[in-house]
């Protein structure tokens, strides 16, 4: 359980920082983080951080696939944490 929680926390932190960095680059019209990379990090465990970063920084919120997809990943990953905590 602790390993899973640490893994999800690390990837969520990384995804959160990626969303912040991509938003900053978008504002500065600099080089962006590819959407595939954002999705990859969210899918392998960073869904909670990706969703939190998206909402906090208001980044990619007009993209329905990001709003729904990151939310769904966050729910699934939070559910996994709860399920393993109860086991």
Backbone as a chain_set.jsonl record, in Angstrom:
{"seq": "XXXXXXXXXXXXXXXXXXXXXXXXXXXXXXXXXXXXXXXXXXXXXXXXXXXXXXXXXXXXXXXXXXXXXXXXXXXXXXXXXXXXXXX", "coords": {"N": [[0.822, -1.192, 0.0], [1.882, 1.255, 0.823], [3.89, 1.548, -1.023], [2.431, 1.753, -3.424], [1.007, 4.127, -2.878], [3.142, 5.945, -2.662], [4.178, 5.762, -5.237], [2.002, 6.697, -6.84], [1.812, 9.259, -5.747], [4.282, 10.379, -6.449], [4.186, 10.317, -9.299], [1.885, 11.834, -9.689], [2.689, 14.289, -8.67], [4.676, 14.891, -10.51], [3.128, 15.042, -12.877], [1.503, 17.21, -12.222], [3.397, 19.281, -12.099], [4.211, 19.182, -14.757], [1.875, 20.09, -16.04], [1.789, 22.705, -15.077], [4.204, 23.699, -16.149], [3.715, 23.422, -18.908], [1.543, 25.132, -19.238], [2.758, 27.55, -18.624], [4.643, 27.706, -20.687], [2.887, 27.864, -22.816], [1.742, 30.364, -22.419], [3.991, 31.938, -22.793], [4.523, 31.412, -25.366], [6.355, 29.439, -25.972], [8.336, 26.386, -26.4], [6.303, 23.493, -26.25], [4.964, 20.911, -24.097], [4.379, 17.785, -25.417], [1.042, 16.613, -26.066], [0.633, 13.855, -25.987], [2.581, 13.021, -24.191], [1.71, 14.205, -21.819], [-0.668, 12.772, -21.49], [0.399, 10.183, -21.241], [1.876, 10.241, -18.801], [-0.214, 10.848, -17.045], [-1.801, 8.565, -17.4], [-0.211, 6.437, -16.476], [-0.203, 6.745, -13.78], [-0.318, 9.359, -12.863], [-2.743, 10.699, -12.834], [-4.301, 12.044, -10.871], [-2.728, 14.263, -10.134], [-2.449, 15.446, -12.657], [-5.085, 16.15, -13.266], [-5.624, 17.891, -11.126], [-3.682, 19.881, -11.615], [-4.531, 20.754, -14.12], [-7.006, 21.915, -13.501], [-6.312, 23.833, -11.522], [-4.427, 25.524, -12.812], [-5.927, 26.228, -14.947], [-5.606, 24.996, -17.466], [-5.846, 23.464, -20.545], [-8.519, 23.086, -20.162], [-10.575, 23.609, -21.899], [-10.598, 21.549, -23.606], [-12.456, 18.843, -24.116], [-11.8, 16.115, -24.043], [-9.565, 16.079, -22.366], [-10.639, 17.126, -19.962], [-12.601, 15.202, -19.271], [-11.159, 12.783, -19.513], [-8.822, 13.078, -17.82], [-10.131, 13.472, -15.41], [-11.471, 11.016, -15.133], [-9.275, 9.259, -14.988], [-8.142, 10.201, -12.604], [-10.168, 9.543, -10.773], [-10.212, 6.731, -10.975], [-7.585, 6.117, -10.137], [-7.578, 7.198, -7.535], [-9.554, 5.576, -6.5], [-8.238, 3.114, -6.596], [-6.271, 3.557, -4.64], [-7.899, 3.787, -2.343], [-9.122, 1.288, -2.362], [-6.892, -0.453, -2.012], [-6.089, 0.482, 0.476], [-8.125, -0.373, 2.101], [-7.846, -3.067, 2.053]], "CA": [[0.0, 0.0, 0.0], [2.758, 2.423, 0.915], [4.597, 1.655, -2.305], [1.46, 2.273, -4.387], [0.742, 5.523, -2.543], [4.341, 6.716, -3.015], [4.255, 5.768, -6.701], [0.987, 7.615, -7.351], [2.158, 10.613, -5.298], [5.407, 10.855, -7.263], [3.724, 10.588, -10.655], [0.93, 12.935, -9.643], [3.497, 15.512, -8.517], [5.32, 15.126, -11.808], [2.086, 15.469, -13.814], [1.108, 18.55, -11.792], [4.466, 20.179, -12.546], [4.144, 19.225, -16.218], [0.766, 20.959, -16.422], [2.227, 24.072, -14.781], [5.234, 24.075, -17.12], [3.104, 23.558, -20.229], [0.749, 26.365, -19.21], [3.719, 28.659, -18.671], [5.186, 27.752, -22.044], [1.807, 28.313, -23.701], [1.623, 31.811, -22.248], [5.199, 32.561, -23.326], [4.645, 30.943, -26.744], [7.585, 28.667, -26.048], [8.158, 24.968, -26.759], [5.275, 22.885, -25.415], [5.03, 19.487, -23.788], [3.405, 17.112, -26.294], [-0.145, 16.087, -25.389], [0.825, 12.418, -25.76], [3.388, 12.863, -22.975], [0.817, 14.517, -20.697], [-1.557, 11.615, -21.342], [1.167, 9.031, -20.766], [2.16, 10.388, -17.367], [-1.493, 10.727, -16.343], [-2.288, 7.177, -17.497], [0.604, 5.479, -15.707], [-0.311, 6.99, -12.346], [-0.35, 10.771, -12.509], [-4.05, 11.263, -13.151], [-4.756, 12.975, -9.831], [-1.955, 15.495, -10.286], [-2.757, 16.053, -13.952], [-6.394, 16.795, -13.154], [-5.484, 19.027, -10.208], [-2.945, 20.92, -12.318], [-5.38, 21.28, -15.182], [-8.016, 22.784, -12.912], [-5.685, 24.953, -10.82], [-3.795, 26.437, -13.76], [-6.882, 26.423, -16.04], [-4.867, 24.609, -18.661], [-6.482, 22.39, -21.309], [-9.885, 22.896, -19.677], [-11.527, 23.711, -23.012], [-10.523, 20.279, -24.335], [-13.344, 17.896, -23.44], [-11.119, 14.838, -23.79], [-8.71, 16.245, -21.187], [-11.488, 17.279, -18.772], [-13.223, 13.919, -18.922], [-10.138, 11.746, -19.383], [-8.014, 13.264, -16.62], [-11.011, 13.238, -14.269], [-11.681, 9.567, -15.031], [-8.032, 8.665, -14.485], [-8.004, 10.582, -11.201], [-11.128, 8.752, -9.997], [-9.737, 5.343, -10.951], [-6.378, 6.02, -9.313], [-7.995, 7.41, -6.144], [-10.248, 4.35, -6.122], [-7.212, 2.095, -6.319], [-5.691, 3.854, -3.332], [-8.882, 3.453, -1.325], [-9.293, -0.167, -2.366], [-5.725, -1.066, -1.384], [-6.064, 0.876, 1.889], [-9.119, -1.156, 2.82], [-7.497, -4.492, 1.985]], "C": [[0.864, 1.252, 0.0], [3.495, 2.634, -0.398], [3.662, 2.233, -3.372], [1.197, 3.756, -4.137], [1.929, 6.406, -2.923], [4.481, 6.845, -4.529], [3.263, 6.773, -7.289], [1.284, 9.059, -6.947], [3.288, 11.194, -6.155], [4.952, 11.196, -8.677], [2.714, 11.726, -10.699], [1.662, 14.265, -9.487], [4.151, 15.884, -9.838], [4.309, 15.64, -12.835], [1.623, 16.888, -13.499], [2.127, 19.584, -12.28], [4.474, 20.294, -14.069], [3.022, 20.145, -16.695], [1.129, 22.425, -16.184], [3.225, 24.546, -15.833], [4.634, 24.283, -18.508], [2.246, 24.821, -20.301], [1.664, 27.582, -19.33], [4.308, 28.825, -20.065], [4.127, 28.229, -23.032], [1.658, 29.83, -23.621], [2.799, 32.549, -22.867], [5.421, 32.222, -24.801], [5.977, 30.216, -26.977], [7.319, 27.236, -26.456], [7.255, 24.275, -25.741], [5.591, 21.419, -25.141], [3.984, 18.804, -24.669], [2.238, 16.521, -25.492], [-0.012, 14.598, -25.099], [1.615, 12.169, -24.48], [2.55, 13.178, -21.736], [-0.11, 13.34, -20.416], [-0.814, 10.412, -20.773], [1.405, 9.111, -19.261], [0.874, 10.265, -16.549], [-1.954, 9.27, -16.302], [-1.495, 6.207, -16.64], [0.632, 5.798, -14.216], [-0.413, 8.445, -11.932], [-1.676, 11.449, -12.759], [-4.539, 12.295, -12.145], [-4.03, 14.31, -9.973], [-2.233, 16.206, -11.591], [-4.099, 16.778, -13.891], [-6.318, 18.025, -12.246], [-4.756, 20.186, -10.885], [-3.774, 21.566, -13.413], [-6.391, 22.273, -14.607], [-7.389, 24.012, -12.253], [-5.111, 25.991, -11.776], [-4.706, 26.79, -14.929], [-6.213, 26.164, -17.385], [-5.505, 23.38, -19.28], [-7.93, 22.159, -20.884], [-10.932, 23.029, -20.774], [-11.533, 22.447, -23.867], [-11.337, 19.237, -23.564], [-12.636, 16.589, -23.123], [-10.178, 14.933, -22.589], [-9.569, 16.337, -19.924], [-12.057, 15.941, -18.332], [-12.165, 12.852, -18.654], [-9.307, 11.875, -18.12], [-8.864, 13.044, -15.367], [-11.212, 11.739, -14.055], [-10.433, 8.871, -14.49], [-7.838, 8.975, -13.005], [-8.937, 9.754, -10.319], [-10.658, 7.302, -9.875], [-8.528, 5.199, -10.027], [-6.677, 6.265, -7.835], [-8.738, 6.177, -5.63], [-9.289, 3.209, -5.808], [-6.578, 2.314, -4.948], [-6.634, 3.445, -2.199], [-9.054, 1.941, -1.208], [-8.116, -0.872, -1.674], [-5.628, -0.709, 0.102], [-7.024, 0.046, 2.719], [-8.776, -2.643, 2.873], [-6.563, -4.894, 3.106]], "O": [[0.599, 2.197, -0.742], [3.698, 3.769, -0.829], [4.065, 3.109, -4.138], [1.167, 4.55, -5.077], [1.738, 7.501, -3.451], [4.855, 7.9, -5.041], [3.627, 7.598, -8.128], [1.035, 9.981, -7.723], [3.246, 12.363, -6.537], [5.299, 12.256, -9.198], [2.696, 12.5, -11.656], [1.287, 15.258, -10.11], [4.173, 17.051, -10.229], [4.606, 16.574, -13.581], [1.379, 17.679, -14.411], [1.756, 20.632, -12.808], [4.715, 21.372, -14.612], [3.203, 20.898, -17.652], [0.809, 23.286, -17.003], [3.11, 25.658, -16.348], [5.009, 25.223, -19.208], [2.233, 25.502, -21.327], [1.363, 28.527, -20.06], [4.453, 29.942, -20.561], [4.45, 28.93, -23.991], [1.471, 30.497, -24.638], [2.64, 33.646, -23.401], [6.384, 32.684, -25.412], [6.62, 30.358, -28.017], [6.193, 26.897, -26.822], [7.415, 24.444, -24.532], [6.37, 20.782, -25.851], [2.821, 19.206, -24.665], [2.423, 16.003, -24.391], [-0.495, 14.126, -24.07], [1.343, 11.206, -23.762], [2.666, 12.496, -20.718], [-0.316, 12.955, -19.265], [-1.342, 9.703, -19.917], [1.159, 8.146, -18.538], [0.871, 9.65, -15.482], [-2.443, 8.802, -15.274], [-2.061, 5.242, -16.126], [1.399, 5.194, -13.467], [-0.582, 8.731, -10.747], [-1.724, 12.673, -12.886], [-5.127, 13.307, -12.526], [-4.659, 15.368, -9.933], [-2.252, 17.436, -11.636], [-4.233, 17.889, -14.404], [-6.882, 19.073, -12.562], [-5.162, 21.34, -10.749], [-3.724, 22.78, -13.608], [-6.602, 23.347, -15.171], [-7.896, 25.122, -12.418], [-5.286, 27.193, -11.576], [-4.318, 27.559, -15.808], [-6.25, 26.988, -18.299], [-5.683, 22.365, -18.608], [-8.508, 21.126, -21.22], [-12.07, 22.598, -20.589], [-12.377, 22.294, -24.75], [-10.939, 18.808, -22.481], [-12.844, 16.013, -22.055], [-10.014, 13.951, -21.864], [-9.26, 15.693, -18.921], [-11.998, 15.591, -17.153], [-12.264, 12.104, -17.681], [-9.103, 10.888, -17.415], [-8.381, 12.495, -14.376], [-11.131, 11.251, -12.927], [-10.531, 7.993, -13.633], [-7.415, 8.11, -12.238], [-8.542, 9.312, -9.24], [-10.704, 6.719, -8.791], [-8.461, 4.266, -9.227], [-6.092, 5.611, -6.972], [-8.576, 5.78, -4.476], [-9.504, 2.439, -4.872], [-6.377, 1.365, -4.19], [-6.212, 2.832, -1.219], [-9.121, 1.389, -0.109], [-8.315, -1.771, -0.858], [-5.137, -1.509, 0.899], [-6.776, -0.212, 3.897], [-9.361, -3.389, 3.659], [-6.172, -6.058, 3.196]]}, "num_chains": 1, "name": "protein.A"}
